[in-house]
C-alpha cells in the first residue's frame, strides 16, 4: 500500500511538473528581470508645495502632521490633479485598481505631463485588475522619468485555460493582492484612504458612485509613508513594467499614443461639464485656505509585508494590537465589507457587556453594495452582531440629496450610491484610515495599509461625519423586533425584508449565499 501511495504521489508531482513546463512554454513574461533598487527622493527644497506645507506646519508641534478629510468625490480628484500639477521633484503612487476610464486616463495624462517637466515618477499598480494591458504597461514604463511596476503578476499572460491552470497551481501566491492606496508628492504631501483610481471613486459613473474618504496629509508622517512605499517598490513581487513586453516598435508606440490622445479628446465631453481641467492648471487658490482647514495630530503607519510567498511576516491586524491602542468608551466602524470571525464577535460581545463600551457599525445595505456576493455572506452575521451588543446601521442606496452631492459629480447622477469608506473612530481621540476592510480577504489574504492618527480634532470631525451617515435619511437602523426578527427603519419607511435595488439583485443574493467562498471575500 505504501508503495502505491508513493507511486501516486510521484505521478502527481510529474503531472504538475509537466503542466508547469507547459505553462512556461506559453506566452509568458520573463522570470526575475533586472530592476534597479530605488528609494524616495529627498523632500523638495523649493516650489509651491513646500511653501504651503511650511505655512500649514507653522502651527504644528514637533512630530505632528496635518490632516484634512476629503469626503467629496470631485474634490478627491481635484486634489490629486493639484498635487501632480505642482510637483517639482517626485511622485510615488500605489493603488489596487486603476481603471481605463475618463478619470483614470485624466490622471495618467497629468502624470505624463509632470514627467515631461522632469518630475521623477514611480507607479505601483496591482496586477489583478486588468484595465492595464501589458503593452500599455510597458509603454508607460518606458517613458522618460516614469517607472511603472505591477504587483505580483502571473507569468502566463494569455489564454483563459492556461491562466486558470496557473491560478490553480500557484493559488496561494497569486491570490495575495496589493490593496494598498497612497500617493506622495515631493516628499511633502500625501493622500491616504480608500479610493482607487476610476470613475465611481470620483463621482463620474452613471451606474453607481461611492461614498468614500481620503486624507490630505503633510508633516512628519510623510517620511514614514515614503519608507512604506519603498518597501513595496523594491520587493520581489514588484515587477518592472518595461519587461512585460519584449519590444515596442516606433510605429506601434505612435499608434498607441494617437489612440490615447484621441480618447482623451472624447473624454473632454464629460469632463468639460464638470469643471475638471483636462490640462495641467494653476491650483494655488485651493492651497491657500489649508492652514484653516487642516487639523493636527501624531500618526504612524502599519501595513502588511509585501511578501507573496514563504514567510509573509506579521499581519497588519497583529501590528495594530501591539500598539496597545484600546478604546474605553466608544468605537465607530465604517466598512464596505463586514464578515467577522467568531473570535471578533466574542471580542465585540466582551467589549460591550464586560467593558461597557459602545460599538456602532455602519456597513452598506444590499441596495448600496456594489458587490452583492460579499453582501450575501455578510447578512447572516446581522443577528450575531446585534446580539453581541453592536448598534448596526446599513447605508442607503438613495441617501439625501445633500449627501448624494458629495458622491455624484454634476452633471453626473448615478443610479445608486455605494458605501466604500474604510475608517474607525476610537473614543473621539484615535482615527484609523486606510485600505482595510473588515473581512477575511483584507485581514488574512491581501496586503493592506493603515494610518493610525492620534488627533481629537480629526476624530471629532470623523465622528460628526459618522453621525450624518447614520441619520435616518442616509441609513437604515437595523434592529430586532419583539419576535427576534430583523427590522430596517429609516426616515420614511420601516420594513422586515432587506432593502434591495430590485428583484434581480434579490435572486443573485439568494444564489451567492450558497457558494462556499466566504474565506475569499
C-alpha positions as CSV (number, residue, x, y, z in Angstrom):
1,X,0.0,0.0,0.0
2,X,2.8,2.4,0.9
3,X,4.4,1.7,-2.5
4,X,1.1,2.5,-4.2
5,X,0.9,5.8,-2.3
6,X,4.4,6.8,-3.2
7,X,3.8,5.9,-6.8
8,X,0.6,8.0,-6.9
9,X,2.5,10.9,-5.3
10,X,5.2,10.6,-7.9
11,X,2.7,10.6,-10.7
12,X,1.0,13.7,-9.2
13,X,4.4,15.5,-9.0
14,X,5.2,14.5,-12.5
15,X,1.9,15.7,-13.8
16,X,2.2,19.1,-12.0
17,X,5.7,19.5,-13.4
18,X,4.5,18.7,-16.9
19,X,1.7,21.3,-16.6
20,X,4.1,23.9,-15.1
21,X,6.5,23.3,-18.1
22,X,3.6,23.6,-20.5
23,X,2.6,26.9,-18.9
24,X,6.1,28.4,-19.2
25,X,6.2,27.4,-22.8
26,X,3.2,29.7,-23.4
27,X,3.2,33.4,-23.7
28,X,4.9,34.4,-20.5
29,X,6.8,37.4,-19.1
30,X,10.5,36.9,-18.2
31,X,11.3,35.5,-14.7
32,X,13.3,37.8,-12.4
33,X,14.2,40.5,-14.8
34,X,16.6,43.2,-13.7
35,X,15.1,46.1,-11.8
36,X,17.1,48.8,-10.1
37,X,16.6,49.4,-6.4
38,X,15.4,53.0,-5.7
39,X,14.2,55.0,-2.7
40,X,12.1,58.1,-2.1
41,X,13.9,61.3,-3.1
42,X,14.8,63.9,-0.5
43,X,11.9,66.4,0.1
44,X,11.8,69.2,-2.5
45,X,13.6,72.3,-1.4
46,X,11.6,74.8,-3.5
47,X,8.2,75.2,-5.1
48,X,4.7,75.9,-4.1
49,X,4.1,72.6,-2.4
50,X,6.9,73.1,0.2
51,X,5.8,76.7,0.7
52,X,2.2,75.7,1.6
53,X,3.5,72.8,3.7
54,X,5.6,75.1,5.7
55,X,2.7,77.5,6.2
56,X,0.4,74.8,7.4
57,X,3.0,73.2,9.7
58,X,3.9,76.6,11.3
59,X,1.2,75.9,13.9
60,X,2.1,72.3,14.5
61,X,4.1,70.9,17.4
62,X,7.2,68.8,16.9
63,X,6.5,65.4,15.4
64,X,3.0,66.3,14.3
65,X,1.3,66.1,10.9
66,X,-1.6,68.0,9.5
67,X,-4.7,66.3,8.1
68,X,-7.8,67.2,6.1
69,X,-10.7,64.9,5.3
70,X,-11.8,64.6,1.7
71,X,-15.3,63.0,1.6
72,X,-16.4,64.7,-1.7
73,X,-15.5,62.7,-4.8
74,X,-14.9,65.6,-7.1
75,X,-12.6,67.2,-4.6
76,X,-10.7,63.9,-4.2
77,X,-9.8,64.0,-8.0
78,X,-9.1,67.7,-7.9
79,X,-6.6,67.3,-5.1
80,X,-4.8,64.5,-6.9
81,X,-4.5,66.7,-10.0
82,X,-3.4,69.7,-8.0
83,X,-0.6,67.8,-6.3
84,X,0.5,66.3,-9.6
85,X,0.4,69.6,-11.5
86,X,2.5,71.4,-8.9
87,X,5.0,68.6,-8.3
88,X,8.7,69.6,-8.7
89,X,10.8,66.5,-8.0
90,X,8.8,63.3,-7.3
91,X,5.5,61.5,-7.3
92,X,5.1,58.0,-5.8
93,X,1.7,56.4,-6.4
94,X,0.5,53.0,-5.1
95,X,-3.0,51.7,-6.0
96,X,-5.1,48.5,-6.3
97,X,-7.4,49.5,-9.2
98,X,-6.5,52.0,-12.0
99,X,-9.4,52.0,-14.4
100,X,-9.2,52.7,-18.1
101,X,-12.0,55.3,-18.0
102,X,-12.3,59.1,-18.0
103,X,-10.8,59.7,-14.6
104,X,-8.1,57.1,-14.9
105,X,-7.0,58.5,-18.3
106,X,-7.1,62.0,-16.9
107,X,-4.8,61.1,-14.1
108,X,-2.4,59.4,-16.5
109,X,-2.3,62.4,-18.8
110,X,-1.4,64.8,-15.9
111,X,1.3,62.3,-14.8
112,X,2.7,62.2,-18.3
113,X,2.8,66.0,-18.4
114,X,4.6,66.0,-15.0
115,X,7.2,63.6,-16.3
116,X,7.9,65.9,-19.2
117,X,8.6,68.6,-16.7
118,X,11.3,66.4,-15.2
119,X,9.4,65.0,-12.2
120,X,10.6,61.5,-11.2
121,X,7.5,59.3,-11.1
122,X,7.1,55.8,-9.6
123,X,3.8,54.0,-10.2
124,X,3.0,50.7,-8.4
125,X,-0.3,49.0,-9.5
126,X,-1.7,45.6,-8.6
127,X,-1.8,43.2,-11.4
128,X,-5.2,41.5,-10.8
129,X,-7.5,44.3,-12.2
130,X,-7.0,44.1,-16.0
131,X,-7.6,47.7,-17.1
132,X,-4.0,48.0,-18.0
133,X,-2.7,45.8,-20.9
134,X,0.8,44.5,-20.8
135,X,1.6,46.6,-23.9
136,X,0.2,49.8,-22.2
137,X,2.1,49.0,-19.0
138,X,5.4,48.6,-20.9
139,X,4.8,51.7,-23.0
140,X,4.2,54.0,-19.9
141,X,7.1,52.3,-18.1
142,X,9.5,53.2,-20.9
143,X,8.7,56.9,-20.8
144,X,11.4,59.3,-19.6
145,X,11.2,59.9,-15.8
146,X,8.5,57.2,-15.3
147,X,8.9,53.8,-13.7
148,X,5.8,51.6,-13.6
149,X,5.7,48.2,-11.8
150,X,2.9,45.6,-11.5
151,X,2.5,43.9,-8.2
152,X,2.5,40.1,-8.2
153,X,1.8,39.3,-11.8
154,X,1.3,35.7,-13.0
155,X,3.9,34.8,-15.6
156,X,1.3,33.4,-18.1
157,X,-0.4,36.4,-19.7
158,X,-2.7,34.9,-22.4
159,X,-5.2,32.2,-22.8
160,X,-8.1,31.7,-20.3
161,X,-7.4,28.0,-19.8
162,X,-3.7,28.4,-19.3
163,X,-4.3,31.3,-16.9
164,X,-6.8,29.2,-15.0
165,X,-4.3,26.4,-14.7
166,X,-1.7,28.9,-13.5
167,X,-4.1,30.2,-10.8
168,X,-4.7,26.6,-9.7
169,X,-1.1,25.7,-9.5
170,X,0.1,28.9,-7.7
171,X,-3.2,29.9,-6.0
172,X,-1.7,30.9,-2.6
173,X,0.9,33.2,-4.2
174,X,-1.4,34.8,-6.9
175,X,-4.3,35.1,-4.5
176,X,-2.4,37.7,-2.4
177,X,-3.2,41.1,-3.9
178,X,-1.9,44.5,-3.0
179,X,-4.9,46.5,-1.8
180,X,-2.8,49.5,-0.5
181,X,-3.6,53.0,-1.7
182,X,-1.4,56.1,-1.3
183,X,0.1,59.0,-3.2
184,X,3.2,61.0,-2.2
185,X,4.4,64.2,-3.9
186,X,7.7,66.0,-3.5
187,X,8.3,64.3,-0.1
188,X,5.9,67.0,1.3
189,X,2.3,66.0,0.7
190,X,0.4,62.7,0.7
191,X,-3.0,61.2,0.1
192,X,-4.1,58.1,2.0
193,X,-7.6,56.5,2.1
194,X,-10.0,54.1,0.4
195,X,-10.1,55.4,-3.1
196,X,-8.8,53.6,-6.2
197,X,-8.5,55.4,-9.5
198,X,-11.7,55.2,-11.5
199,X,-15.0,56.9,-12.2
200,X,-17.0,55.5,-9.2
201,X,-14.4,56.9,-6.8
202,X,-14.6,60.4,-8.3
203,X,-18.4,60.7,-8.9
204,X,-18.2,60.2,-12.7
205,X,-20.0,56.9,-13.0
206,X,-23.7,56.7,-14.1
207,X,-24.2,53.2,-12.6
208,X,-23.0,54.0,-9.1
209,X,-20.7,56.3,-7.3
210,X,-19.0,55.6,-3.9
211,X,-19.2,57.4,-0.6
212,X,-15.5,57.3,0.2
213,X,-12.9,59.1,2.2
214,X,-9.3,60.2,1.8
215,X,-6.9,62.2,4.0
216,X,-4.7,65.0,2.6
217,X,-1.6,65.0,4.7
218,X,1.6,67.0,5.3
219,X,4.1,66.9,8.1
220,X,6.2,64.3,10.0
221,X,4.4,61.1,8.8
222,X,5.2,61.7,5.1
223,X,8.7,60.3,5.6
224,X,7.2,57.1,7.1
225,X,4.8,56.8,4.2
226,X,7.7,57.1,1.8
227,X,9.6,54.3,3.6
228,X,6.5,52.1,3.4
229,X,6.2,52.8,-0.3
230,X,9.9,51.9,-0.8
231,X,9.4,48.6,0.9
232,X,6.8,47.5,-1.7
233,X,8.6,49.1,-4.6
234,X,11.8,47.2,-4.0
235,X,10.0,43.9,-3.1
236,X,10.3,40.7,-5.1
237,X,6.6,41.0,-6.1
238,X,7.0,44.4,-7.8
239,X,7.6,43.5,-11.4
240,X,9.2,46.1,-13.8
241,X,6.6,47.1,-16.4
242,X,9.1,47.6,-19.1
243,X,9.8,43.9,-19.1
244,X,6.2,42.9,-19.7
245,X,6.6,43.3,-23.5
246,X,9.9,42.5,-25.2
247,X,9.7,45.1,-27.9
248,X,7.5,48.0,-29.0
249,X,8.2,49.4,-32.4
250,X,8.1,53.1,-33.0
251,X,5.1,52.7,-35.3
252,X,3.2,50.8,-32.6
253,X,4.2,53.3,-30.0
254,X,2.9,56.1,-32.2
255,X,-0.4,54.4,-32.8
256,X,-0.9,53.7,-29.1
257,X,-0.4,57.4,-28.2
258,X,-2.6,58.5,-31.0
259,X,-5.3,56.3,-29.8
260,X,-4.8,57.5,-26.2
261,X,-4.9,61.2,-27.2
262,X,-8.0,60.6,-29.4
263,X,-9.7,59.0,-26.4
264,X,-8.7,62.0,-24.2
265,X,-10.4,64.3,-26.6
266,X,-13.6,62.3,-26.4
267,X,-13.3,62.3,-22.6
268,X,-13.5,66.1,-22.6
269,X,-17.2,65.9,-23.5
270,X,-17.9,64.7,-20.0
271,X,-15.0,66.4,-18.2
272,X,-15.8,69.8,-19.6
273,X,-19.2,69.7,-17.9
274,X,-17.6,69.0,-14.5
275,X,-15.1,71.9,-14.5
276,X,-12.3,69.4,-14.1
277,X,-9.2,70.7,-16.0
278,X,-8.1,68.4,-18.8
279,X,-4.7,70.1,-19.0
280,X,-2.3,71.0,-16.1
281,X,-3.5,74.1,-14.3
282,X,-2.6,76.5,-11.6
283,X,-4.2,75.3,-8.3
284,X,-2.7,77.8,-5.9
285,X,-6.1,79.1,-4.9
286,X,-7.1,75.7,-3.4
287,X,-4.0,75.5,-1.3
288,X,-4.4,79.0,0.3
289,X,-7.2,78.1,2.8
290,X,-5.4,74.9,4.1
291,X,-4.0,76.5,7.3
292,X,-7.6,77.0,8.5
293,X,-8.9,73.7,7.2
294,X,-6.3,71.2,8.4
295,X,-6.1,69.8,11.9
296,X,-3.1,68.4,13.7
297,X,-2.0,65.2,15.4
298,X,0.6,62.4,15.5
299,X,0.4,59.5,13.2
300,X,2.1,56.2,12.4
301,X,1.8,53.7,9.5
302,X,1.2,50.0,9.8
303,X,1.0,47.7,6.8
304,X,1.3,44.1,5.8
305,X,4.5,42.7,4.4
306,X,4.8,42.7,0.6
307,X,6.0,39.1,0.5
308,X,3.8,36.9,-1.6
309,X,5.4,33.5,-0.9
310,X,7.1,31.9,2.1
311,X,7.0,33.9,5.3
312,X,4.6,36.7,4.9
313,X,5.6,38.4,8.2
314,X,3.4,39.9,10.8
315,X,-0.2,40.8,9.8
316,X,-1.4,44.4,9.9
317,X,-4.1,43.4,12.4
318,X,-1.5,42.0,14.8
319,X,0.7,45.1,14.5
320,X,-2.3,47.2,15.5
321,X,-2.9,45.0,18.6
322,X,0.8,45.6,19.5
323,X,0.3,49.3,19.5
324,X,-1.8,48.9,22.7
325,X,-4.5,51.3,21.4
326,X,-7.6,50.4,23.2
327,X,-10.9,52.3,23.2
328,X,-12.6,52.6,26.6
329,X,-15.9,54.3,25.8
330,X,-17.0,54.3,22.2
331,X,-15.9,52.7,18.8
332,X,-17.4,53.6,15.4
333,X,-16.6,51.3,12.5
334,X,-17.3,52.2,8.8
335,X,-16.6,49.4,6.4
336,X,-17.9,48.4,3.0
337,X,-17.5,44.7,3.7
338,X,-18.2,43.1,7.0
339,X,-17.6,39.4,7.6
340,X,-16.5,38.9,11.2
341,X,-14.8,35.8,12.6
342,X,-16.2,34.2,15.8
343,X,-13.2,35.5,17.7
344,X,-14.0,39.0,16.6
345,X,-17.7,38.5,17.6
346,X,-16.6,37.3,21.0
347,X,-14.3,40.3,21.4
348,X,-17.2,42.6,20.5
349,X,-19.5,41.0,23.0
350,X,-16.9,41.3,25.7
351,X,-16.3,44.9,24.9
352,X,-20.0,45.8,25.1
353,X,-21.1,43.6,28.0
354,X,-18.0,43.4,30.2
355,X,-16.2,46.7,29.4
356,X,-19.4,48.7,29.0
357,X,-18.2,50.0,25.6
358,X,-20.5,51.3,22.9
359,X,-19.8,49.9,19.5
360,X,-21.5,51.3,16.4
361,X,-21.1,49.7,12.9
362,X,-22.0,51.2,9.5
363,X,-22.0,48.9,6.5
364,X,-23.8,49.0,3.1
365,X,-27.3,47.8,2.8
366,X,-27.7,45.4,-0.1
367,X,-29.1,48.2,-2.2
368,X,-26.0,50.2,-1.7
369,X,-23.5,47.4,-2.0
370,X,-21.5,47.2,-5.3
371,X,-20.6,43.6,-4.6
372,X,-23.8,41.7,-3.9
373,X,-21.7,38.5,-3.4
374,X,-19.9,40.0,-0.5
375,X,-23.2,41.2,1.0
376,X,-24.7,37.7,0.7
377,X,-22.1,36.3,3.1
378,X,-22.4,39.3,5.5
379,X,-26.1,39.1,6.0
380,X,-26.0,36.0,8.2
381,X,-23.9,38.0,10.7
382,X,-26.5,40.7,11.3
383,X,-28.2,39.0,14.2
384,X,-24.9,37.9,15.7
385,X,-23.6,41.5,15.6
386,X,-26.8,42.8,17.3
387,X,-26.9,40.0,19.9
388,X,-23.2,40.8,20.7
389,X,-24.3,44.3,21.5
390,X,-23.4,46.4,18.5
391,X,-25.5,49.1,17.1
392,X,-25.9,48.3,13.4
393,X,-26.7,50.7,10.6
394,X,-26.8,50.0,6.8
395,X,-26.2,52.8,4.3
396,X,-29.0,53.6,1.9
397,X,-28.6,53.4,-1.8
398,X,-30.7,56.6,-2.1
399,X,-29.4,58.9,0.7
400,X,-30.5,62.5,1.0
401,X,-29.9,64.9,-1.9
402,X,-27.2,66.8,0.1
403,X,-25.4,63.5,0.7
404,X,-25.6,62.5,-3.0
405,X,-23.9,65.7,-3.9
406,X,-20.8,64.5,-2.1
407,X,-20.7,61.3,-4.2
408,X,-22.0,62.4,-7.7
409,X,-20.0,65.0,-9.6
410,X,-22.5,67.2,-11.5
411,X,-23.9,66.8,-14.1
412,X,-23.5,63.0,-13.5
413,X,-26.3,61.4,-11.5
414,X,-25.7,57.7,-10.6
415,X,-28.3,55.0,-10.2
416,X,-27.3,54.5,-6.6
417,X,-24.7,55.4,-4.0
418,X,-22.4,52.7,-2.7
419,X,-20.5,52.9,0.6
420,X,-16.8,52.4,0.2
421,X,-15.4,54.3,3.2
422,X,-12.9,52.4,5.4
423,X,-12.5,54.2,8.8
424,X,-12.6,53.7,12.5
425,X,-13.1,56.3,15.3
426,X,-12.0,55.3,18.8
427,X,-13.1,57.4,21.8
428,X,-13.1,60.7,19.8
429,X,-9.3,60.5,20.1
430,X,-8.0,58.0,17.6
431,X,-8.7,57.7,13.9
432,X,-7.8,54.8,11.7
433,X,-8.0,55.3,7.9
434,X,-6.6,53.2,5.0
435,X,-7.4,50.3,2.8
436,X,-8.5,47.8,5.4
437,X,-12.0,46.2,5.1
438,X,-13.5,44.1,7.9
439,X,-13.4,40.8,6.1
440,X,-11.2,37.7,5.7
441,X,-9.6,38.8,2.4
442,X,-8.3,42.1,4.0
443,X,-7.3,40.6,7.3
444,X,-5.8,37.3,6.2
445,X,-5.0,37.4,2.4
446,X,-4.3,40.8,0.8
447,X,-1.7,43.3,1.8
448,X,-3.3,46.4,3.4
449,X,-2.2,49.8,4.7
450,X,-3.5,51.8,7.6
451,X,-2.7,55.1,9.2
452,X,-3.2,55.4,13.0
453,X,-3.8,59.0,14.0
454,X,-4.0,60.5,17.5
455,X,-6.0,63.7,16.9
456,X,-9.1,64.6,18.9
457,X,-9.9,67.3,16.3
458,X,-9.8,64.8,13.4
459,X,-11.7,62.2,15.5
460,X,-14.4,64.8,16.3
461,X,-14.8,65.6,12.6
462,X,-15.0,61.9,11.5
463,X,-17.4,61.2,14.4
464,X,-19.6,64.0,13.1
465,X,-19.4,62.6,9.6
466,X,-20.4,59.2,11.0
467,X,-23.4,60.7,12.8
468,X,-24.5,62.3,9.5
469,X,-24.1,59.0,7.6
470,X,-26.2,57.0,10.1
471,X,-29.0,59.6,10.2
472,X,-32.4,58.2,9.1
473,X,-32.4,59.9,5.7
474,X,-29.0,58.3,4.9
475,X,-29.1,54.9,6.6
476,X,-31.3,52.1,7.9
477,X,-31.2,51.3,11.6
478,X,-31.1,47.5,11.8
479,X,-32.7,46.1,15.0
480,X,-34.5,43.0,16.3
481,X,-38.3,43.3,16.9
482,X,-40.0,41.7,19.9
483,X,-40.1,38.3,18.0
484,X,-36.4,38.4,17.3
485,X,-36.9,39.2,13.6
486,X,-34.8,41.8,11.7
487,X,-36.2,45.2,11.2
488,X,-35.0,48.1,9.0
489,X,-36.0,51.6,9.9
490,X,-35.3,54.9,8.1
491,X,-36.8,58.3,7.9
492,X,-39.7,57.3,5.6
493,X,-40.1,53.6,5.9
494,X,-39.9,50.5,8.2
495,X,-39.6,47.0,6.7
496,X,-38.9,43.5,7.6
497,X,-37.1,42.5,4.4
498,X,-33.7,43.8,3.4
499,X,-33.6,46.8,1.0
500,X,-32.6,45.9,-2.5
501,X,-32.2,47.6,-5.9
502,X,-34.7,45.1,-7.4
503,X,-35.8,41.5,-7.9
504,X,-32.7,40.6,-9.9
505,X,-30.4,41.6,-7.0
506,X,-32.5,39.5,-4.6
507,X,-32.2,36.5,-6.9
508,X,-28.4,37.0,-7.1
509,X,-28.2,37.3,-3.3
510,X,-30.1,34.0,-2.9
511,X,-27.7,32.2,-5.2
512,X,-24.5,33.8,-3.9
513,X,-25.1,32.8,-0.3
514,X,-24.7,29.1,-1.2
515,X,-21.3,29.5,-2.8
516,X,-18.5,28.2,-0.4
517,X,-16.3,31.3,-0.8
518,X,-16.7,33.2,2.4
519,X,-13.0,32.9,3.3
520,X,-12.0,34.5,0.0
521,X,-14.3,37.6,0.4
